[in-house]
Amino acid sequence: MARDAPSIDAYGDGGFRLSGARHEGSVLIVQDQAQAWPVSGVADLTPESLSAILGAGSRDVEFLLLGMGVANALPPRAVREALAKAGIGLEFMDTPTAARMYNVLTAEGRRLAAALIAI
């Protein structure tokens, strides 16, 4: 069953087009709601930057799909540990792949959150 999640129609030029509307900068999608996310690179990625996801908890978020920017990179240890402690899985990849994967997984009805660093 598909959820009522925004679709990622496009990415690039420093932002995203979600369900037809342009969003500048990085984006966080939690509980099917998109919001601006003040993370522009791996150095900005902290447990605090994911507080909305951690606050939602494993009941609402099965796993986080993390788009790391132009190239895939290992998220900081503190982020990995905070998600594990909250019982939330983590899948990380470059942002283009994460954007495409997000659309597929939400169409399947998966309970995921997405944190996508703009490229």
N, C-alpha and C positions, 0 to 999 in steps of 0.2 A: 504494500500500500504506500503510495507516495505521500509525502508530507507537504505542508504548505510553506515550504522553504523558498527563499529567493533563488533564482537561477543565476549562474555566472555566465553572462552572455559574451563578455570580452574582458581582456586584461591587457595591461601595457600602458605606456605613456604616463606612468606614475599613479595608476589607479585601476578601477574596475567598472564594468557596467553590470549592474545587478538588476535583473528583471526589468531591463530597459532604462534604468536610471544610472547616471554617472556618479561614482563615488571616488573622490580624490584620495590618494594615499592608501595605506594598508587598511585592511578590513577584518573585523571579527564577526563571525556569525554564530550566535548561541541561541538555542531554543527558537530557531527559525527567524531570528531578528538580526539584521545587519547593523553594525555600528562602526564608526571610525575607530581605528586602533593606532595609537601613537608609537608604533614600532617601525623603524625604517631599516633595521638590520639586525643581525644576530647579537650584536653588542647590547641592543635594547631589550632583548628577550630575557625576562625574569619571571619568577612565579607571580609577582605583583602585576605584571602586564597581562597575566592570564587569570586574574582574580574573578572575572565574570564566569569563566569556565569552571574554575575550582569551586566557586560558590554554587553553581548549578548542581554539581555533584554527579556521581556515577549513575544515579537514578535517571537523570535527564540526558547525560552525555556518556555514551558508550566509549567513545574515543575522540581524540582531537586529531584532525587532519591539519598539519602544520606546513604551510608553504614557506620555504626558507629564502625565497628571492630567486635570483637568476640561476644559482647553482645550489644543489643540495649540500647541506652541512649538518653536522651533529649538533642538536640543541644543547645548551649548557646543562651541566649535570644537575644544577639546582632545579631547573625546569622539569627534567626527566624524573627526578626524585619526588617533586611536589605532585605531579600527575599520578605517579605510581602510588603514593601515599593516599591520594584521593580515590584510587580505584578506577582511574580513567586511563584508557589505553592511549598510545601515541603512535601516529604514523607521520613521518616527515619526509618531504621530498621538495624538489624545486617548485616554485609557485605555478608555472604553467601546467605541470602534471597534477598538482594538487587541485587546481581549478577544474580541470577536466574530471578528475576522480570524484570531486565533491558532487557534481551534477549527477553522475552515475549512482553514487551511494545514497543521495537523498531521494532519487527516483525509486530506489529499492526500499525506502522507508527507514533507513538506518538512523539511529539516534547519535548523530555526530555533531561536533562543533568544528568550525574552520577558523583558523587564524592565518591570514595570508599577507605576507610582506609584499608590498607593491613593487613592480618592476617597471 
